[in-house]
Amino acid sequence: MNDGKVSSIQTKDVYTSDAQLTKWIPAPAGIDLVADRLYMRDANTSPDFPTSANQIIDLLDYSRGPSVDTVIAVDQTVTETLLRHTGPIKIPRTPFTITAENFNDIMSFYIESKQPYTTTPKQILIDFIPLFEQRVRSIDNKLALAPDLLALIQAGHIQMYSTYESVQTVLEEWGLAGRMIQAEPDMDFLAMISTSVSGNKSDAFIKTDLNHETELQPSGVFTDKLTITKTHEWSEAAFTPWKKWADRLGTGELDLNTLKFIHGAGDNRDFLRIYVPKGSVLLAADGIEMAEVKTAEALNYTVFEWLYQVKAGSQKSVTLTYQLPFESDNQRYRFLAYHQAGAENIHLTKTLKIPDALRITKTYPEVDLSKGLQINLNRHAFAVAEWMNE
């Protein structure tokens, strides 16, 4: 970058950098299921983006550079959104014309099948990026991008971090920093952080329902019951786009069943971390053995973590019951739900139960929390309840 403009772009396969890694860093929990050490390709492990970004900067240095002072993270939703403004992009020397609708299917098929006429599996991406940049630059009415870019930022599809304090301050003000929210004292908190360790793309077919029920005991103690239900919605019909390209171009170095597995037909294996108020105590588990749920601490929260696995075409539920580290002494309950950056297809139902001797007098949002607040968790959510004696 020079004076706020892109002066040059170099596209590299992360495996090229990882092959030059000179420092051994033990793989953190979750990543240790797929690697014995931490590589840059797995370094976006923290829900706090500045933490991950610093880790990425260090690993890039340990991989013979180049050294950088700013990290910008985007996901494929950003590309798909911008493609709706640029229109289709034809990739020379290939049969592919990239659109917002087929971007993921074509890129994934081409890269995963390792077509024999390519010099590197990611050649199509290397060819696409400069064409894409040129088309984005040539958009006449760039103000038309503003609503879409704002929505992408709010949903965490774009995150930025800079080692320059002045730049980082601006990123924080614009909501781009991706920093993990810190709940206030005596506030209930929930963050579900998923890390795929499947070796396939099954996350795209996972629908998650969260049922978070808080009960105030007569003693003043709060008990939370969290039920996580994951539905793996992959089907043969979902494979149609890849099947079309496989019929036309062949399956490359793989067979059709392996391509199906990669596309999402295999089990969804997810290292799940549930962030709750620091000091919370796990009381019970259903759908999983208590011994499988490890308790840790991170980012000033208590974390319950385990490997969550669900087969294609099936559904699985796990329930955790835990006691919060604070009691009711001010006739108020506050709840904050944190949205994992870029996560989609998550629905949260939030309920609150209080003793019969109490009556809820005020809520935000204005709903009957005893019957459940319904939230599509595509951004952070907040709820408050106040009560008095009958």
N, C-alpha and C positions, 0 to 999 in steps of 0.2 A: 504494500500500500504506500502511496505517496500523495500527501495533501488530500487525504480522504478518498482517493481514487485507486482502483486496482491497476497497478502498473504491469504486473505479470502474474500468470498462474502456472504452477507446476503441479501436475497430478501424479501421485505416487500410490502404489499398492502398499497398504500398511504392513503387509508381510515382508516387503523389501526392507523397511526400517527395522522391523522386529528381528530379522535375520542378523542384524548388526548390533543387537543389544549387548552391551558390555558389562552390565551390572545385574546381579541376581537379586530380585526382590520376591520374597515368598508370595504366592498367590493368596489373596484374602478369602474369607469364607464365601462359598458359592462358586467363585472362580476356580477354587481348588478342586472342584468336581470335573473340570475340563482341562486344567493345566497345572503344572507343578510350580510355575513362576508367573509373575505378572508381566504381560506384554502390553504394548500401547494399544493393541486391538481390543483389549479387555479393560482398559484403564478408566472407562466412564462408569465406575462402580458406585459412586456416592450420589445420593439424591441432592447433595449440596454441590452445585456445579463448580464454584470456585475450588472446592477440594479436589474434584476430578480434574479440572483444568490444570491446576498446579502439578498434579501427578502426570498428566499428559506432557506438559512442558519438560519435566524432569526426564521422562522416558525418551522423549525425542532427543534430548541432549545425550543421554546414555546410548543412543543409537546413531551417534555421529552427526547429529543435527539435521537441518539447520536450527540454530537457537531462535526462539520466537518470544515475543512479549505479549501476544494476544491470541486467544483461542476462540473461535466461533464454531458453534455446533448447530447443525441443521439436520433435519431428518427428511425422509422422502416426501412427506406431506408438503414441505416447502417447495420442492421441485414440481410436484404435481399441481400445486396452486399456481405457480408462475407459468407453467405450461398452458394453463387456460388463457393466459394473456398473450403468450408468444405464438400460440398455434402450433401445428405439427412441425416436427424437425426430422428431416430425412438424414439418415446416417450413410455417408458414402461407402461404397463397396460392400454394402450389406442389404438385405431385403427389408430392413426395418425402418419404419417411420414412427417416431416416438410421439405419443400424445399423453395428456394427463391421465387418460383412462387406461393406457397399456404400459405406462412407464415401468411400474413395478414388475409386471409379468415378463416383459421382454428383457429387462436388465437382469432379473433373477434367473430366467431360463438360460440366457446366453452365458452368464458368468458361472452358474452352477454346473451346466452340462459340459463346459470346457470344450467348446467346438474345435475340431481338429485344424481348421484353417486359421486359427488365431495364434498370435505370438505370446499373448498373455490372456488369462481368463477375463481380465477386466478391460480389455482393449476397447470394447464398445463404450465403456464409461469414459475412458481416456479420450476417445474420439468425440463423444457427445459434449463434454464440458465446454470446450472453446466455442462450439456452435451455439450452445445454450447461452453462454455469457454474451455472445454477440447479439443474439436475438433479444435478450433481456435489455441490453443497452439501447437497442433500437426501438423499444416501446415508446411511442410518441407521448401518450398521456400517462406519465408515471404517477401522477396523483391518483389515478384510478387503482393503483396498487395499494394505496394507504389502508382501506378497510380490511383487505385480506391480510396485509402484513401485521396490522394491529391484532387481528384474531389469531394469527400464528404465534405472535409473541405471548398473548394472554394464555394460550394453551400450552406454552412451553416448547413449541416446535423450533424456536430460535433461541439460543442462549449464547452469551458472550462473557468473556473474562479477560481482563488486562492487568498486567503487573504494574502499569502506570496508574498511580492513585487517582489522578485527575480524570483519566478516561474511565476507570472503574466507578467513580462517583456518578458519572453521567449514565453509565449502564445500569447502576442501581436505581437511579431516578426514573429511567425509562422502563423499568420492569424486565430488563433483559438479562440480569445477572444470574437468575436461576438459583438463588440462595435458599436454603432450607429455612422455612419459617420457624421461628422460636415461639412456642406457646407461652402465654403469661402464666405466672404462678396460679395454682389451683384451677387450671383450665384443662379439660379433657382434650385429648389429641389423638388423631388417627392418621397414619400414612401407610399405605400398602405399596411397597417397592418391589417390582418384579424384575428378575434378571434371568433371561432365557439361557438355559444350558442344554437345550434340546438337540442342537446340531441341525435344526430344521426351521422352517418359517411358520410353524404352527401358531405362533402368537397372533397372527392376523385372523385366526379363526376362533379365538377365545373370547367368550362373553363372560364377564365377571359380575356377580351380584354380591353386594356386601350388606349384611343386616347387622347394624350396630345398636345394641339395646343396653341402655344404662338404667340401673335400678338403685334407687336410694333406699337403703335399709333404715328401719326405725332407729338404729343406733347412730345414724349419721354417716355410715360408711357407703361409698359408691362401689358398685360392682358392674363391670362391663361384660357383655357377652357378644362376641363378634363371630358371625357365621359367614364364611367365604364359600361361595358356590361358583365353580368354574364349569362352563359348558364348552366342549370342543366341537365346533360346528363344521369341521371339514367333511366334505363329501366328494364323490367322484365328479359331480358337476363342477366343483370348484377347480378341478384340474383341467378343465376344457381348454383354457388359453395355452397352457404349457403343452397339452396333448397336440394342439394344432401345430405348434412350432416343432415339436418332436416328429410329427408325421412328415413335415416339410423338410426339416434339416437333419433329422436323426437325433439320437440321444447322446452324441459325443462320446466321452469316455465312460459314460454311465449306462445303466439299463433303465427301463421304464419304471420299475418298482422303486429303484433308488431315487429317481427324479420325483416320484410321488411322495416318498418319505421326506425329501428335502422341501417339497412344496407345502407340506403340512400334514400329510397322512400319518406320520409317526406320532408317538406319544408327545404331549407337551410337558416338558420337564422344566420347572420354574423354581429357581431359588427365591423363596418368598421371605421378605423382611417386613414385619409389622412394627412400626414405631409408635410407642404409646408414652404417656407421661413417665418421666424418670422416677424409678422407685416402685412402679407397678409390679404386682406379684401374680404369677400365673397360678390359678387355682385348679383348673381342670381343662381337659381337651377331649373332644369327641371327633371321630373320623380319623384320628391319628394317635399314636402312642405318645404319652407325655414325654417320654425319654427322647423322642425324635425332635422335640421342639427345644432348641437351644436359646438361652437368654443371654443377651449381650448388652453393651451400652455403646451408643454412638451419637454424636451431635447433640449431646445433653438429653437424650431420650433412652428409655429402655427399649430393647429390640427383641422380638420373638422371631426366630428364623428357622426354616426347615425346607426340605425339598418337596415341592408339590407336583404330583404327576397325575395326568388325566389322559385317557386314551381317546383317539379320534371317534366321534360319534357318541361320546358318553359324557356323563356329568358327575362331578364329585364335590362333596361339601366337607368342610372342616370347621369346627366350632372351638374357639378359645374363650375361657372364662377367666377373668383376672380382676383383682382388686386395685382400685386407684390409690395413690399414695396420700390423698388428702380427704378430708371429711367435710360435710356440709355444716358451715357455721355462719353463713350469711344469707341463707334462703335463696341461693342462686346457683344455677348450673350453666357453664359455658362449654361449648364444644367447637373444635376446629378440625376440619378434614383437609389434608394436604393432597394435592393432585400431582402425581408423578409426571414429569415433563413428557409431553407427547403421547401419554397413555390415552387409549380410547376404549369404548365399549365397557365402561364400568358404571354400574348403577348402585347407589347407596340409599338404603332405607335407615333413617335415624329415629329411634324411639326413646322415650323417657318414662319411667314408672316411678311414682312416689307413693308413700304410705297413704292410706285412706284418710288419715287425720289431717292431711294437707290438701290444699287446692291451688292449682297453677293460676296465677293472676296475669301473667304477661309472658309472651314468647316472641322471639324473632328468629325466623319469619313468623307471621301470625298464622300458626297452624296448631292443630291438636297433636302435640308430640306423643300422646299416649297411643295414637293411631298410626303414627309414622310420618316423617318428613321424607318425601321422595326427591332424590337428587341425582341427576346425571353428572357424574364426577369428572367433568372435563375442565374444571378449574377448582380452585380452593373454595371450601364451603364453611359457613359459620352459623351457629345456632345458639340461642340463649333462652333460658327459662327462669322465671321467678315464681315463688309461691308464698303462701301464708297459711297459718292454721285455720281450719274450718271454724 
